[in-house]
Amino acid sequence: MIKTPPHPPLFLIAAILILIAALGSQVIAPRWMPPTDRFSASDRPTALSAIAQLQDRLKRRPGDAAAYAQLGWALLLRARETGDASWYGQAQAAFEAALERQPDQIDAVAGLGSVALSRHQFYEALELGQQALALNPYRAQVYGILADAYTELGEYDFAAAMAQKMIDTRPDVASYSRVAYQRELRGDVAGALEAMQRAVAAGTPGAESTRWAQYQRGNLHFNRGDLDGAEAAYQAALAIRPDDVFAHFGLARVVAARGPIDAAIPMMEE
């Protein structure tokens, strides 16, 4: 039960609304930040433990390109878990170290593509996605990078084709999420919600990628005005990760939308 604090000044209410609108659509949960299935299942190591294990492995085997690539993905997962962009630089360094040892290490090429997407370097992400495609056209993840890059560059037909190719290659939480976004972009919110629900169902219980899909499902409910559905989805994300900043932010938006607006202030301060 959230207690309502005294009413703040109007300028503070306006600032909260602007912050929620801006962060909710851009900084807190960029749609080009897709889920990854690496180190995400509930029975696998957490990001921090995976990072420690891989760093220890690399001390003993410094020439292990695959381990450097895996370290990069673990660092990317840590960035997703925390919302801290400083992890991206470490991930990039790990992927580059992998490529120094093995220039055709596809996990490293795809990893750099994901880093580029997270930094809004969409032309670079597109080039890296094409490089990864040349290395392995049967890797669904590669089509996801291309779909995201084409989307952000406004090439929506190419993006839809890549999303379709991705789900044809591997129908999982990541590919269903791409389909959901393509449908949402075309105004098919109901279809987007259906695809995102499939993403949740396809995800591993307790996995970070499943949490991400639950959060995006909440956003879809929120954007269509279904606050109860949004709240339920955000709570489902929190059941996976109780300290998830994205889901807490989503709940703050629900509280602000229901009013009074100042009830969201303590949630934003936590």
MOURDA-V230816 format. One record per residue. N is the residue number from 1. RES is the residue in one letter. SS is DSSP state (H for helix, E for strand, L for the rest). PHI is phi in whole degrees, -180 to 180 (NA if undefined). Layout:
n:N res:RES ss:SS phi:PHI
n:N res:RES ss:SS phi:PHI
This chain:
n:1 res:M ss:L phi:NA
n:2 res:I ss:L phi:-93
n:3 res:K ss:L phi:-81
n:4 res:T ss:L phi:-89
n:5 res:P ss:L phi:-78
n:6 res:P ss:L phi:-58
n:7 res:H ss:L phi:-63
n:8 res:P ss:L phi:-82
n:9 res:P ss:L phi:-62
n:10 res:L ss:H phi:-61
n:11 res:F ss:H phi:-65
n:12 res:L ss:H phi:-72
n:13 res:I ss:H phi:-60
n:14 res:A ss:H phi:-62
n:15 res:A ss:H phi:-64
n:16 res:I ss:H phi:-62
n:17 res:L ss:H phi:-61
n:18 res:I ss:H phi:-64
n:19 res:L ss:H phi:-63
n:20 res:I ss:H phi:-62
n:21 res:A ss:H phi:-65
n:22 res:A ss:H phi:-70
n:23 res:L ss:H phi:-70
n:24 res:G ss:H phi:-62
n:25 res:S ss:H phi:-102
n:26 res:Q ss:H phi:-128
n:27 res:V ss:H phi:-82
n:28 res:I ss:L phi:-69
n:29 res:A ss:L phi:-145
n:30 res:P ss:L phi:-60
n:31 res:R ss:L phi:-72
n:32 res:W ss:L phi:-84
n:33 res:M ss:L phi:-99
n:34 res:P ss:L phi:-79
n:35 res:P ss:L phi:-72
n:36 res:T ss:L phi:-122
n:37 res:D ss:L phi:-95
n:38 res:R ss:L phi:-92
n:39 res:F ss:L phi:59
n:40 res:S ss:L phi:-111
n:41 res:A ss:L phi:-72
n:42 res:S ss:L phi:-63
n:43 res:D ss:L phi:-96
n:44 res:R ss:L phi:-104
n:45 res:P ss:L phi:-64
n:46 res:T ss:L phi:-67
n:47 res:A ss:H phi:-58
n:48 res:L ss:H phi:-64
n:49 res:S ss:H phi:-69
n:50 res:A ss:H phi:-65
n:51 res:I ss:H phi:-60
n:52 res:A ss:H phi:-62
n:53 res:Q ss:H phi:-64
n:54 res:L ss:H phi:-71
n:55 res:Q ss:H phi:-63
n:56 res:D ss:H phi:-65
n:57 res:R ss:H phi:-63
n:58 res:L ss:H phi:-73
n:59 res:K ss:H phi:-64
n:60 res:R ss:H phi:-87
n:61 res:R ss:L phi:-134
n:62 res:P ss:L phi:-66
n:63 res:G ss:L phi:-95
n:64 res:D ss:L phi:-81
n:65 res:A ss:H phi:-63
n:66 res:A ss:H phi:-62
n:67 res:A ss:H phi:-66
n:68 res:Y ss:H phi:-64
n:69 res:A ss:H phi:-64
n:70 res:Q ss:H phi:-63
n:71 res:L ss:H phi:-62
n:72 res:G ss:H phi:-59
n:73 res:W ss:H phi:-69
n:74 res:A ss:H phi:-65
n:75 res:L ss:H phi:-68
n:76 res:L ss:H phi:-64
n:77 res:L ss:H phi:-62
n:78 res:R ss:H phi:-63
n:79 res:A ss:H phi:-62
n:80 res:R ss:H phi:-67
n:81 res:E ss:H phi:-65
n:82 res:T ss:H phi:-101
n:83 res:G ss:L phi:74
n:84 res:D ss:L phi:-95
n:85 res:A ss:L phi:-70
n:86 res:S ss:H phi:-65
n:87 res:W ss:H phi:-69
n:88 res:Y ss:H phi:-64
n:89 res:G ss:H phi:-63
n:90 res:Q ss:H phi:-67
n:91 res:A ss:H phi:-63
n:92 res:Q ss:H phi:-59
n:93 res:A ss:H phi:-61
n:94 res:A ss:H phi:-67
n:95 res:F ss:H phi:-65
n:96 res:E ss:H phi:-66
n:97 res:A ss:H phi:-64
n:98 res:A ss:H phi:-63
n:99 res:L ss:H phi:-72
n:100 res:E ss:H phi:-64
n:101 res:R ss:H phi:-90
n:102 res:Q ss:L phi:-150
n:103 res:P ss:L phi:-60
n:104 res:D ss:L phi:-104
n:105 res:Q ss:L phi:-71
n:106 res:I ss:H phi:-66
n:107 res:D ss:H phi:-63
n:108 res:A ss:H phi:-73
n:109 res:V ss:H phi:-63
n:110 res:A ss:H phi:-64
n:111 res:G ss:H phi:-63
n:112 res:L ss:H phi:-64
n:113 res:G ss:H phi:-63
n:114 res:S ss:H phi:-67
n:115 res:V ss:H phi:-62
n:116 res:A ss:H phi:-62
n:117 res:L ss:H phi:-61
n:118 res:S ss:H phi:-64
n:119 res:R ss:L phi:-99
n:120 res:H ss:L phi:67
n:121 res:Q ss:L phi:-95
n:122 res:F ss:H phi:-74
n:123 res:Y ss:H phi:-66
n:124 res:E ss:H phi:-65
n:125 res:A ss:H phi:-62
n:126 res:L ss:H phi:-63
n:127 res:E ss:H phi:-64
n:128 res:L ss:H phi:-67
n:129 res:G ss:H phi:-63
n:130 res:Q ss:H phi:-68
n:131 res:Q ss:H phi:-63
n:132 res:A ss:H phi:-64
n:133 res:L ss:H phi:-62
n:134 res:A ss:H phi:-66
n:135 res:L ss:H phi:-76
n:136 res:N ss:L phi:-157
n:137 res:P ss:L phi:-77
n:138 res:Y ss:L phi:-105
n:139 res:R ss:L phi:-94
n:140 res:A ss:H phi:-59
n:141 res:Q ss:H phi:-55
n:142 res:V ss:H phi:-63
n:143 res:Y ss:H phi:-67
n:144 res:G ss:H phi:-65
n:145 res:I ss:H phi:-61
n:146 res:L ss:H phi:-65
n:147 res:A ss:H phi:-60
n:148 res:D ss:H phi:-65
n:149 res:A ss:H phi:-65
n:150 res:Y ss:H phi:-62
n:151 res:T ss:H phi:-60
n:152 res:E ss:H phi:-70
n:153 res:L ss:L phi:-92
n:154 res:G ss:L phi:82
n:155 res:E ss:L phi:-93
n:156 res:Y ss:H phi:-71
n:157 res:D ss:H phi:-67
n:158 res:F ss:H phi:-63
n:159 res:A ss:H phi:-62
n:160 res:A ss:H phi:-63
n:161 res:A ss:H phi:-64
n:162 res:M ss:H phi:-69
n:163 res:A ss:H phi:-64
n:164 res:Q ss:H phi:-65
n:165 res:K ss:H phi:-63
n:166 res:M ss:H phi:-64
n:167 res:I ss:H phi:-72
n:168 res:D ss:H phi:-68
n:169 res:T ss:H phi:-77
n:170 res:R ss:L phi:-155
n:171 res:P ss:L phi:-77
n:172 res:D ss:L phi:-141
n:173 res:V ss:H phi:-59
n:174 res:A ss:H phi:-69
n:175 res:S ss:H phi:-74
n:176 res:Y ss:H phi:-61
n:177 res:S ss:H phi:-64
n:178 res:R ss:H phi:-64
n:179 res:V ss:H phi:-61
n:180 res:A ss:H phi:-58
n:181 res:Y ss:H phi:-67
n:182 res:Q ss:H phi:-62
n:183 res:R ss:H phi:-67
n:184 res:E ss:H phi:-62
n:185 res:L ss:H phi:-61
n:186 res:R ss:L phi:-94
n:187 res:G ss:L phi:85
n:188 res:D ss:L phi:-92
n:189 res:V ss:H phi:-67
n:190 res:A ss:H phi:-62
n:191 res:G ss:H phi:-66
n:192 res:A ss:H phi:-64
n:193 res:L ss:H phi:-65
n:194 res:E ss:H phi:-62
n:195 res:A ss:H phi:-67
n:196 res:M ss:H phi:-70
n:197 res:Q ss:H phi:-65
n:198 res:R ss:H phi:-66
n:199 res:A ss:H phi:-61
n:200 res:V ss:H phi:-61
n:201 res:A ss:H phi:-65
n:202 res:A ss:H phi:-80
n:203 res:G ss:L phi:-76
n:204 res:T ss:L phi:-75
n:205 res:P ss:L phi:-56
n:206 res:G ss:L phi:86
n:207 res:A ss:L phi:-80
n:208 res:E ss:H phi:-63
n:209 res:S ss:H phi:-65
n:210 res:T ss:H phi:-69
n:211 res:R ss:H phi:-60
n:212 res:W ss:H phi:-60
n:213 res:A ss:H phi:-65
n:214 res:Q ss:H phi:-62
n:215 res:Y ss:H phi:-62
n:216 res:Q ss:H phi:-67
n:217 res:R ss:H phi:-62
n:218 res:G ss:H phi:-62
n:219 res:N ss:H phi:-63
n:220 res:L ss:H phi:-65
n:221 res:H ss:H phi:-62
n:222 res:F ss:H phi:-61
n:223 res:N ss:H phi:-68
n:224 res:R ss:L phi:-98
n:225 res:G ss:L phi:88
n:226 res:D ss:L phi:-91
n:227 res:L ss:H phi:-70
n:228 res:D ss:H phi:-65
n:229 res:G ss:H phi:-64
n:230 res:A ss:H phi:-64
n:231 res:E ss:H phi:-61
n:232 res:A ss:H phi:-63
n:233 res:A ss:H phi:-69
n:234 res:Y ss:H phi:-64
n:235 res:Q ss:H phi:-66
n:236 res:A ss:H phi:-65
n:237 res:A ss:H phi:-65
n:238 res:L ss:H phi:-69
n:239 res:A ss:H phi:-65
n:240 res:I ss:H phi:-82
n:241 res:R ss:L phi:-139
n:242 res:P ss:L phi:-61
n:243 res:D ss:L phi:-99
n:244 res:D ss:L phi:-66
n:245 res:V ss:H phi:-67
n:246 res:F ss:H phi:-67
n:247 res:A ss:H phi:-66
n:248 res:H ss:H phi:-63
n:249 res:F ss:H phi:-65
n:250 res:G ss:H phi:-62
n:251 res:L ss:H phi:-63
n:252 res:A ss:H phi:-63
n:253 res:R ss:H phi:-64
n:254 res:V ss:H phi:-62
n:255 res:V ss:H phi:-61
n:256 res:A ss:H phi:-65
n:257 res:A ss:H phi:-69
n:258 res:R ss:H phi:-75
n:259 res:G ss:L phi:79
n:260 res:P ss:L phi:-71
n:261 res:I ss:H phi:-60
n:262 res:D ss:H phi:-72
n:263 res:A ss:H phi:-68
n:264 res:A ss:H phi:-83
n:265 res:I ss:H phi:-61
n:266 res:P ss:H phi:-62
n:267 res:M ss:H phi:-71
n:268 res:M ss:H phi:-73
n:269 res:E ss:H phi:-85
n:270 res:E ss:L phi:-71
